[in-house]
Amino acid sequence: MTISKKLDGDKLIIALDGRLDTLSAPDLEKDARESLNGVKELVFDFENLEYISSAGLRVLLAIQKMLGDAGAMKVTNANDIVKEVFEVTGFSDMITVE
């Protein structure tokens, strides 16, 4: 998986390319942990994300907790497969998916 970041003021966009699974989830968590200081809006761009596993979902939830009340987090451009995973697991009730 490839992680690309773009910081625009207090808005951070993290674009993922590939698969967010057991192997890549720790990389995303580490990268996000190092990048959240001062971020008020966190956007995950999933346009090129092919797949997300339960490990990926756990990391997204952990990142949301890291962000806490300091800001808002959302997922954009998710494909139908990824959206279905969010819906079936109930994560669409916890994380904004557009």
C-alpha positions in Angstrom: 0.0 0.0 0.0 1.2 3.5 -0.8 0.4 6.4 1.6 0.3 10.0 0.3 -0.3 13.0 2.5 -1.2 16.6 1.8 -1.4 19.2 4.5 -3.4 22.3 3.8 -3.4 24.5 6.9 -5.1 22.4 9.6 -6.6 19.9 7.0 -4.7 16.7 6.3 -5.6 14.5 3.4 -4.3 11.0 3.4 -4.7 9.1 0.2 -4.2 5.3 0.2 -3.4 3.2 -2.9 -3.6 -0.6 -2.7 -4.8 -2.7 0.2 -5.3 -1.7 3.8 -4.8 -5.0 5.6 -2.9 -6.7 8.4 0.5 -6.0 6.7 -0.1 -2.3 5.9 -2.3 -1.2 8.8 0.6 -0.7 11.2 2.3 1.6 8.6 -0.8 3.8 8.4 -1.2 4.0 12.1 2.5 5.0 12.6 2.3 7.6 9.7 -1.0 9.1 11.0 0.3 9.3 14.6 3.3 11.3 13.4 1.1 13.6 11.3 -1.9 14.6 13.5 -0.4 17.4 15.5 -2.5 20.5 14.8 -4.9 18.7 12.4 -8.5 19.8 12.8 -9.8 18.0 9.7 -8.6 14.6 8.6 -9.7 13.2 5.2 -8.9 9.7 4.0 -9.1 9.6 0.2 -9.9 6.0 -0.7 -10.2 6.5 -4.5 -7.4 4.0 -5.1 -8.0 1.7 -2.1 -8.9 -1.7 -3.4 -9.6 -3.5 -0.1 -9.9 -3.0 3.6 -9.7 -5.7 6.2 -10.7 -5.7 9.9 -7.1 -4.7 10.8 -7.6 -1.6 8.5 -10.9 -0.8 10.2 -9.3 -1.0 13.6 -6.6 1.4 12.6 -9.1 3.9 11.3 -10.9 3.7 14.6 -7.6 4.1 16.5 -6.7 7.2 14.4 -10.1 8.7 15.0 -9.5 8.2 18.8 -6.1 9.8 18.4 -7.7 12.8 16.7 -10.3 13.0 19.5 -12.3 16.1 20.0 -9.6 18.1 18.3 -11.0 17.5 14.9 -13.2 15.6 12.5 -12.4 12.6 10.3 -14.1 11.3 7.2 -13.5 8.8 4.4 -14.1 9.9 0.8 -14.1 8.3 -2.7 -14.5 4.7 -1.3 -15.5 2.1 -3.9 -18.5 -0.1 -3.5 -16.6 -3.0 -2.0 -15.0 -0.8 0.7 -18.4 0.9 1.4 -20.0 -2.5 1.9 -17.4 -3.4 4.4 -18.1 -0.2 6.4 -21.9 -0.9 6.2 -21.8 -4.6 7.1 -19.5 -4.0 10.1 -21.4 -1.0 11.4 -18.3 1.3 11.0 -20.4 3.6 8.7 -22.2 4.6 12.0 -18.9 5.5 13.6 -16.9 7.0 10.7 -18.3 9.4 8.1 -18.1 7.8 4.7 -18.8 10.0 1.7 
